[in-house]
Amino acid sequence: MKKHLILTLLLAFSYGAFACTNLIVGKKASADGSVMCTYNCDGFGFSGSLFYSPSGRHDKDELIAIHGWGPAHEGQFVKQVEYTYNVVGLMNERQVTIVETTFDGRLELVNQEGLLDYFSLMRLALQRSSTAREAIKYTAELVEEYGYNSSGESITICDPNEAWIMEIIGKGEGRKGAVWVALRIPDDCISAHANLSRIRQFPQDKKKSINSKQLNKINKPEVECVYAHDVISFAREKGFYEGSDKDFSFRDAYCPIDFENVRYADARVWSFFRHHRSDMDQYLPYINGEFDICDGLPLWVKPEKLLSLRDLQHDMRDHFEGTPLDMTADMTAGPWGMPIRPLPMHFSSSDSTDYFRERPISTQQSGFTMTCQMRSWLPDDVGGVTWFNCDDADMVAYVPLYCCITQVPDCFRPENNPRNEFSFESAFWMNNWVANMIYPRYSMMIGDLRIAQNELEDYYYKDQKEVLKAIEKMTPADRHEYLNKKSIAYADRMMERWDKLAKFLIVRYNDQIKRRVDKNGNLQRWGYETPGYDQQFIDAIGPSTGNRYKLNNVIERRER
């Protein structure tokens, strides 16, 4: 009798995937030799939590029932493999990490009859793969055998030695497979994607590249590009491309650009690159839709200085500060410099003038955020760390969780993070409680959050050295138990600190004032400040309201 395993996929991720961000760092571009990648999983209507799948051995006739979002596939299964790896979040016990952003592209290429959506693919690959190259191979084989039913995806695939970007899109109704390209990011470079296809021309020479009919060669170290054998011929068949093979651009064929998808998506990539290179403003015409001057960003760049993990986490909190797109720098930021905006992306004034808003890396609708660190010089169980939390990256402290853990901290468990009910046991709701107090009075209140955020992250970073010392003489079993307890303790510490912060904020900023604190940060019994508005908002009052609030005008009338 066949044993059926169920791969449960939360409907929530269909909302979250639409607007996500991945940042990627090669091992020679990082300060400590780590391969790193990030994921802001952004979407309204769901609460973030931490996925977990235990390792296990399986019978040869075992099957996995697929329950994704979209059409029901009752009675449809994927063959199981002999061994599956422990998966925590989106990193497995071998430090293989897979994250994504959705670019949609040509929606006529969605095939509702395909069995596997992108998140099914990601999780199946994580459970089966010991390297990034294996994950690419499994992904290609799975869509070929079972079909693909999502729209276009950019997928980051990393291990302790390599970082890859893979872009994939379906073939439309009646065509089971997908077309795709995967490129290895140079070790000394950084890359990113954020809801827009990023791969244009790619190498097709026999030395560095193989196609999907040659997947048995994927582990050759000289291979830096893998692609579907029909990725170009299919584009010609559909009328998406007419030129030579060498000039073929995946992005231009399968995800044509316009001002909106560039400004809302590639602007985030540009801002990340701009943090680490001083010459990125040459691409501003592209970000502004002047495609006749510039029609794209480089897929990767070499940073001027090596990135630390904390640099990368700072990048995840970006709102275009210090750029021409700065969301805190004009009156649309409101009275207190709020760096977020309500939806919709487009809106109209009463005189029917149409406007748009910016879309930064950090955004209020994040369900969860993570920065993933893979370290080749350490044992896998301690080398792979997912720095994780629920909600907006700007408003949370990243909590380190080791890839070997077999117990999810209570505050990150799905059952403790209900979508429609506040819970003090929920990391998502505790973080949202704090964030939604701060958003409307951002410049007034954000300093107190930064104190708590830095306090926690300083502690976590410092404690990593103690962890490495502590495990030096432990057996693997003892290490796993120790790292389990450490990860849980880190999460508990975060929840305790955020509870303290939330209660502090409601007292300090009650009724629009700001109570004074002593040198230790404790609230004073007496004394308060009236912070007033940000200067840019004050400067906009006159042009907007005329003489209504102009004090000199009132005095002059009285004197007359």
C-alpha positions in Angstrom: 0.0 0.0 0.0 1.4 3.4 -0.9 2.1 5.9 1.8 1.0 9.5 0.9 2.9 12.4 2.4 1.3 15.9 2.2 3.2 19.0 1.2 1.1 21.7 2.7 1.4 25.1 1.1 -0.2 28.1 2.7 -2.6 30.0 0.5 -1.1 33.1 2.1 2.0 32.9 0.0 0.0 33.6 -3.1 -0.5 37.1 -1.8 3.0 37.5 -0.4 4.8 36.5 -3.5 3.5 39.3 -5.7 5.8 42.0 -4.4 9.0 40.6 -2.8 12.7 41.5 -2.8 15.9 39.4 -2.9 19.4 40.8 -2.4 22.3 38.4 -3.1 26.0 38.5 -2.1 28.8 36.3 -3.4 31.3 34.8 -1.0 34.2 37.1 -2.1 31.9 40.1 -1.9 31.1 39.5 1.8 33.3 40.6 4.7 33.6 37.2 6.2 33.4 34.9 3.2 29.7 34.0 3.6 27.3 33.6 0.7 24.3 35.7 1.7 20.8 36.3 0.3 17.7 38.0 1.6 13.9 37.8 1.3 11.2 40.3 2.1 8.0 38.4 1.6 5.5 41.2 1.0 1.8 40.9 0.9 -1.4 42.0 2.7 -3.8 39.6 4.2 -1.5 37.0 5.7 0.6 36.7 8.9 4.1 35.5 8.6 5.4 32.3 10.2 8.3 29.9 9.9 7.8 26.9 7.7 9.4 23.7 8.9 9.9 20.2 7.3 11.8 17.5 9.2 14.4 15.3 7.5 13.4 11.7 6.8 14.0 8.5 4.8 11.2 7.3 2.6 9.9 4.1 0.9 10.5 3.8 -2.9 6.7 4.0 -3.6 6.0 7.0 -1.4 4.2 9.9 -2.9 3.6 13.6 -2.0 0.1 15.0 -2.5 0.3 18.5 -3.9 -2.0 21.2 -2.4 -1.0 24.6 -3.7 -3.0 27.7 -4.4 -4.9 28.0 -7.6 -6.8 25.1 -9.2 -7.4 22.0 -7.1 -5.2 19.1 -7.9 -6.9 16.5 -5.8 -5.5 13.0 -6.4 -2.3 14.3 -8.0 1.1 13.4 -6.6 4.8 13.9 -6.9 7.2 10.9 -6.4 9.1 11.1 -3.2 12.9 10.6 -3.0 14.8 8.3 -0.7 16.0 11.0 1.7 14.7 14.5 2.4 16.6 17.2 4.3 15.5 19.1 7.3 14.2 22.5 6.2 13.8 25.6 8.4 12.2 28.5 6.7 13.8 28.5 3.2 17.2 26.9 4.2 17.9 23.2 4.5 20.4 21.4 6.8 23.0 21.5 4.0 22.7 25.3 4.0 21.0 25.3 0.6 18.7 28.4 0.5 16.0 29.2 -2.1 14.0 32.5 -2.2 12.1 34.3 -4.9 10.3 37.2 -6.4 7.4 37.1 -8.9 7.8 39.0 -12.2 4.6 37.7 -13.9 5.8 38.5 -17.4 3.6 37.3 -20.2 0.5 36.1 -18.4 -0.7 34.1 -21.4 2.1 31.7 -20.6 0.5 30.6 -17.3 -0.7 27.0 -17.6 -3.4 26.2 -15.1 -3.1 22.5 -15.8 0.5 22.3 -14.6 0.8 20.6 -11.2 3.6 22.6 -9.5 3.4 26.3 -8.5 6.7 28.0 -7.7 6.5 27.5 -3.9 5.9 23.8 -4.4 9.0 23.7 -6.5 11.1 25.7 -4.0 10.2 23.4 -1.1 10.6 20.2 -3.0 14.0 21.3 -4.2 15.0 22.3 -0.6 14.0 18.9 0.7 16.1 17.1 -2.0 19.2 19.2 -2.7 22.6 19.2 -1.1 23.9 22.0 -3.4 22.6 24.9 -5.4 23.4 23.1 -8.6 21.3 20.1 -7.4 18.4 22.4 -6.7 18.6 23.8 -10.2 18.6 20.3 -11.6 15.7 19.2 -9.5 13.7 22.3 -10.4 14.2 21.7 -14.1 13.3 18.0 -13.9 10.2 18.6 -11.8 8.6 21.1 -14.1 9.4 18.9 -17.1 7.8 15.9 -15.5 4.8 17.5 -13.7 4.3 20.9 -15.3 4.4 24.4 -13.9 1.3 26.6 -13.1 2.7 29.9 -11.8 3.6 33.1 -13.7 7.2 34.3 -14.2 9.5 33.9 -11.3 13.1 35.0 -10.4 14.5 32.5 -8.0 17.7 32.9 -5.9 19.4 29.6 -5.2 22.5 29.6 -2.9 24.7 27.2 -0.9 27.9 27.9 1.1 30.0 28.3 -2.0 27.8 29.7 -4.8 24.9 32.0 -5.5 22.7 31.5 -8.6 19.7 33.4 -10.1 17.2 31.3 -12.1 14.3 32.8 -14.0 11.4 30.6 -15.2 8.1 31.1 -17.0 5.5 28.6 -18.3 4.6 27.8 -21.8 0.8 28.4 -21.7 -2.2 26.2 -21.8 -1.6 22.7 -23.1 2.2 23.0 -22.8 3.3 21.2 -19.6 6.9 22.4 -19.1 8.6 25.8 -18.7 11.4 27.8 -20.2 14.2 29.1 -18.0 17.7 30.3 -17.6 20.0 30.0 -14.5 23.2 32.0 -14.1 26.0 31.7 -11.5 26.7 35.1 -9.9 30.4 35.9 -9.7 31.8 35.3 -6.3 33.1 38.9 -6.0 29.7 40.5 -7.0 26.3 41.4 -5.6 23.0 41.0 -7.4 19.3 41.5 -6.7 15.8 41.1 -8.1 12.5 42.6 -7.1 9.5 41.6 -9.3 11.0 42.2 -12.7 13.0 39.7 -14.8 16.7 40.5 -14.6 18.4 38.1 -17.0 19.0 39.4 -20.5 21.7 37.9 -22.7 23.4 34.9 -21.3 26.5 32.8 -22.4 25.7 29.9 -24.7 29.3 28.6 -25.4 29.9 24.9 -24.8 32.7 25.5 -22.2 30.7 27.5 -19.6 27.1 26.6 -20.5 24.8 23.6 -20.8 21.2 23.2 -21.8 18.5 21.1 -20.1 19.4 18.0 -22.2 22.8 18.0 -20.5 21.9 18.3 -16.8 24.2 15.4 -16.0 27.0 17.9 -16.5 25.7 20.5 -14.1 28.3 19.7 -11.4 31.3 20.6 -13.6 32.8 23.6 -11.9 33.3 25.5 -15.2 29.6 25.5 -15.9 28.2 28.9 -15.1 25.0 29.0 -17.1 22.2 26.4 -17.5 19.2 27.0 -19.7 16.1 25.2 -21.1 17.1 23.8 -24.5 14.1 25.5 -26.1 14.2 28.9 -24.3 15.0 30.7 -27.6 13.2 28.5 -30.1 10.0 28.8 -28.0 10.2 32.6 -28.0 10.5 32.5 -31.8 7.6 30.2 -32.0 5.4 32.5 -30.0 6.6 35.6 -31.9 8.4 37.1 -28.9 11.8 37.2 -30.7 13.2 37.2 -34.2 17.0 37.9 -33.9 20.0 35.7 -33.6 20.7 33.3 -30.7 23.6 35.3 -29.3 21.5 38.5 -29.0 18.5 36.8 -27.3 17.4 38.5 -24.1 15.2 36.4 -21.7 13.8 39.6 -20.1 12.9 41.3 -23.3 11.2 38.2 -24.7 9.3 37.0 -21.7 8.9 40.2 -19.5 8.9 43.4 -21.6 9.6 46.5 -19.5 7.5 49.6 -19.0 7.8 52.6 -16.7 5.7 51.0 -14.0 7.5 47.7 -13.6 10.9 49.4 -13.8 10.0 52.1 -11.2 8.2 49.7 -8.8 10.7 46.8 -9.2 14.2 47.6 -10.6 14.3 50.9 -8.6 14.7 48.7 -5.5 17.7 46.9 -7.2 19.2 50.2 -8.2 18.9 51.5 -4.6 20.7 48.4 -3.2 23.5 48.7 -5.8 23.7 52.4 -5.0 24.5 51.6 -1.3 27.6 49.8 -2.5 28.8 51.6 -5.6 29.2 55.3 -6.2 28.4 55.3 -10.0 24.9 54.1 -10.0 23.2 57.4 -10.7 24.1 56.9 -14.3 21.1 54.6 -14.4 18.6 57.2 -13.2 17.3 57.7 -16.8 16.3 54.0 -16.8 14.6 54.3 -13.4 12.7 57.4 -14.8 11.5 55.5 -17.8 13.9 57.1 -20.3 14.6 53.8 -22.1 16.1 55.5 -25.1 18.9 56.7 -22.9 19.3 53.6 -20.8 17.3 50.3 -21.0 18.5 48.3 -18.0 20.7 47.7 -14.9 23.6 45.3 -14.8 22.6 41.9 -13.5 25.4 42.1 -10.9 28.0 44.6 -9.8 31.3 44.4 -7.9 30.9 46.4 -4.6 33.4 49.0 -3.7 33.6 47.6 -0.1 32.9 44.1 1.2 29.5 43.7 2.7 28.8 42.5 6.3 25.6 40.7 7.2 24.6 43.9 9.1 25.2 46.0 6.0 22.8 43.6 4.2 20.2 43.9 6.9 20.4 47.7 6.7 19.8 47.4 3.0 16.6 45.5 3.6 15.3 48.5 5.6 15.8 50.9 2.6 13.2 53.6 1.6 15.4 55.3 -1.0 16.8 57.6 1.6 19.4 60.0 0.2 18.3 59.4 -3.4 16.0 61.4 -5.7 13.3 58.8 -4.8 13.6 59.5 -1.0 10.2 58.8 0.5 10.9 60.9 3.6 11.9 64.1 1.7 8.7 65.8 0.8 5.2 66.6 2.1 3.8 63.2 1.0 5.7 61.8 4.0 3.1 63.6 6.2 3.7 65.6 9.4 6.3 63.2 10.7 8.4 61.9 7.8 6.6 58.6 7.3 8.6 56.5 4.8 5.7 54.3 3.8 2.6 55.0 1.8 -0.9 53.5 1.7 -2.1 51.6 -1.3 -3.1 51.9 -4.1 0.0 52.5 -6.1 -1.9 55.0 -8.4 -4.3 57.7 -7.2 -6.0 60.8 -8.7 -6.6 64.3 -7.4 -10.0 65.9 -7.5 -9.1 67.6 -10.7 -8.3 64.2 -12.2 -4.5 64.5 -12.2 -3.0 61.0 -11.9 -0.2 60.3 -9.5 1.9 57.3 -8.4 3.8 56.4 -5.3 7.2 54.8 -4.8 7.7 51.2 -3.9 10.8 50.7 -1.7 12.6 47.6 -0.5 11.1 47.9 3.0 7.3 48.1 3.1 4.6 47.7 5.7 2.9 44.7 4.1 5.8 42.2 4.7 4.6 39.0 6.2 8.2 38.0 7.1 11.7 39.0 6.4 15.0 37.0 6.4 18.7 37.4 5.7 20.3 34.1 5.1 24.0 33.4 5.8 25.8 30.3 4.5 29.4 29.7 5.7 31.5 27.0 4.0 34.2 26.9 6.7 31.9 25.7 9.4 29.9 22.5 9.9 26.5 22.8 8.1 24.5 22.8 11.3 26.1 25.9 12.7 27.2 27.4 9.4 23.7 28.1 8.0 21.8 30.8 9.8 18.5 32.3 8.9 18.1 35.7 10.5 14.3 35.9 10.6 11.3 37.8 11.9 7.8 38.6 10.9 6.6 41.9 9.5 8.5 44.9 8.0 12.3 44.6 7.9 12.6 48.3 9.0 10.6 47.7 12.1 11.9 44.4 13.5 15.0 42.9 14.9 16.5 40.0 13.0 16.6 36.8 15.1 19.3 34.1 14.3 17.9 30.6 13.7 20.2 27.7 12.9 19.5 25.5 9.9 19.7 22.3 12.0 16.9 23.1 14.5 14.0 20.7 14.8 11.8 22.8 16.9 10.4 26.1 15.7 10.3 28.9 18.4 6.8 29.3 19.6 6.4 32.9 18.5 7.1 31.9 14.8 4.9 28.8 14.7 2.0 29.0 12.2 -0.6 28.2 14.9 0.6 31.1 17.0 0.3 33.6 14.2 -3.4 33.8 13.3 -4.3 36.1 10.5 -7.5 37.5 12.0 -6.9 37.6 15.7 -4.3 39.5 17.8 -2.1 37.4 20.0 0.6 38.2 22.5 2.2 34.9 21.6 2.6 35.9 17.9 5.8 37.6 16.6 3.8 38.9 13.7 1.2 40.7 15.9 3.7 41.9 18.5 5.8 43.4 15.7 2.8 44.9 14.0 1.6 46.4 17.3 4.8 48.3 17.6 5.1 49.2 13.9 1.6 50.6 13.6 2.1 52.9 16.6 5.3 54.3 15.0 4.3 54.6 11.3 2.0 57.7 11.6 4.6 59.5 13.8 7.7 58.0 12.3 10.4 60.7 12.8 9.1 61.3 16.4 9.2 57.7 17.5 11.6 55.7 15.4 14.6 56.4 17.6 13.1 54.4 20.4 12.6 51.4 18.1 16.2 51.7 16.9 17.5 51.5 20.5 15.6 48.2 21.0 16.5 46.9 17.6 20.2 47.6 17.9 20.2 46.3 21.5 18.9 42.9 20.4 21.0 42.7 17.2 24.2 43.8 19.0 23.6 41.0 21.5 22.9 38.4 18.8 26.0 39.2 16.8 28.2 39.3 19.8 26.8 35.9 21.0 27.6 34.2 17.7 31.3 34.1 18.8 30.3 32.5 22.1 28.3 29.9 20.2 31.2 28.9 18.0 33.4 28.6 21.1 30.8 26.5 22.9 30.3 23.9 20.1 34.0 23.3 19.4 34.1 20.0 21.3 30.5 18.9 21.0 29.2 15.9 19.2 26.8 16.6 16.3 23.9 15.5 18.5 24.9 17.8 21.3 25.4 20.6 18.9 21.9 20.2 17.5 20.4 20.3 20.9 22.4 23.3 21.9 21.6 25.2 18.8 17.9 24.4 19.2 17.9 25.9 22.6 19.9 28.9 21.5 17.5 29.7 18.6 14.5 29.4 20.9 16.1 31.6 23.6 16.9 34.2 20.9 13.3 34.4 19.8 12.0 34.5 23.4 14.4 37.4 24.1 13.0 39.3 21.1 9.4 38.8 22.2 10.2 40.0 25.7 12.0 43.1 24.4 9.2 44.0 22.0 6.6 43.7 24.7 8.6 46.1 26.8 9.0 48.5 23.8 5.3 48.5 23.0 4.3 49.4 26.5 7.0 52.1 26.7 5.8 53.7 23.4 2.2 54.0 24.4 3.2 55.8 27.6 5.9 58.0 26.2 3.9 59.2 23.2 0.4 59.3 24.7 -1.8 62.2 23.4 0.7 63.4 20.8 3.4 64.6 23.2 6.8 63.1 24.0 7.7 62.4 27.6 11.3 63.0 28.6 13.6 60.2 29.6 16.8 60.1 31.7 20.2 59.2 30.5 19.4 55.5 31.0 16.3 55.7 28.8 13.8 55.6 31.7 10.7 57.8 31.6 10.9 60.8 33.9 8.0 61.4 36.2 7.5 64.9 35.0 8.3 66.8 31.9 7.5 66.4 28.2 8.1 67.9 24.8 5.8 69.0 22.0 7.7 67.7 18.9 5.6 69.5 16.3 5.8 68.7 12.6 8.7 67.9 10.3 10.0 71.1 8.6 9.2 69.9 5.1 5.5 69.5 6.1 5.5 72.9 7.8 6.9 74.4 4.6 4.0 72.9 2.6 1.3 74.3 4.8 1.4 77.8 3.3 1.1 76.8 -0.3 -1.7 74.4 0.6 -3.8 76.5 3.0 -3.1 80.1 1.9 -3.5 82.6 4.8 -5.7 80.4 7.0 -3.0 79.6 9.5 -0.7 82.6 8.9 -0.3 84.2 12.3 0.9 87.6 10.9 -2.2 87.8 8.8 -4.5 87.4 11.8 -2.5 90.0 13.8 -2.7 92.4 10.9 -6.5 92.0 10.7 -6.9 92.7 14.4 -4.7 95.8 14.2 -6.8 97.2 11.4 
